[in-house]
Amino acid sequence: MSNVAAETVAAPVVSLQTNASLSREHSLALLHKLATDDVFRRRFEQNPAATLAELGVPSKIIMNLMASCQVLGKLADKEKFAKARQLLLDAGADACIQMAIPNPKLDFGSRD
């Protein structure tokens, strides 16, 4: 998961101690579920690995994230997850907006 989202949500979501991280798609899906689905939130609080697997996160990634996911407990409010998801969405949009499209001007000489 990106650092933007990691700063906003509860600790069990991201491990900063390993090289493993969630893809942007998995991060967005997880944040969406944690922001909107009470049943999913309860399951995540009880068994983060199983709920990450439900989202299609590869088991190798889950295993490497598990050091931080072992901390069970109450999650942040749904509103915090919704804000984190929006920040992640906006970060992707900002990257696209800032992309400079080249405008090459080629000089082939005179037409004489």
N, C-alpha and C positions, 0 to 999 in steps of 0.2 A: 504494500500500500504506500502511497506517496506520503512524504513528510507532512504535507499540508493537512491531510486527513488524520494522520497520527497525532498531531498536536491537538486536535479537537475532540477526539473520541477517547473512550476508556482504554486503559492499558492492555486488556486481553487481546486486542485486535492485531497488534503489530509487534514483531520481534526486531529489535535493533541490534541484537547480538549475533545474528547469523546473516548469511548472504541471501537467504530466502525472502521473497516478498510476493505479495499478491499482484497479479496482473491488474492493469487499470480496469478491465472489464469485471474481474472478480471483486475488486475494491468497490466499484460502483454498485454491483449487485448486493454485496454485503451491507454497505451503508444504506441502500434502499430498504432492504429487509429489516435492518435494525431501526430504521426510522418509521416504518409503517406496519410491521407485522408483530403483534404482541406474542403470538404463539412461538414464532421463530425466535424472538428475543428471549423468552423463557428457556427454550431449548439451548440457545447459545450460551446463556448463563450457566447451564448445567453441563453442557458437553460441546465446547467450541469446535473440537475436531470433527464431530459428526455433522454439525451444521455447515461447516466449511466444505465438507465432502458433498453435501446436498447441493451446494452451489457449483460443484464441478471443479473445485480446487484440487489439483493433483496431490496424491498422498505424500509424495516426497516433499512438497512445499509445506503441507500440513505438519509433517514430522519436524521440519526445521523451524516452524513457527511455534511449536508446542511449548518451548521453554517459557515464553511469555503468556501463552494461552492457558497454562496450568492454573493461573490465578483465577479462581472462580469468585463470583460476587455480582453485586448489582451493577448493571450498566448505566451509563449516562442517560439523560432524558432523550426521548426520540427527537426532539428539536435539535439537539447537538449533532446527532447523526445526519439529520436532514441538511443542516448547515455545512457539515463536512463534505457531504455528497455534492452540494452545490459548489463549494470551493474547488473540488476536484473537477467537476464539469467545466467551471469557469477557467480553470488553469489550462485545460485542453483547448478551449476556445481562444484564450489569450495567445497561446503558442501559434495557433493558425493565423490569427490576426497580425501578429508580429512578423510573420514570414514575408520577406521581401522577394517579390517576383522579379527576376532579372529582366532587363530590357536592353538586350544587346544591340549595338549599332555597329554594323560592319562597314568598313570602307573598302570597296573593291577598286578604287582608283577612278580616274576620269573615263568618260565614254568616248574619247577621241579616237 
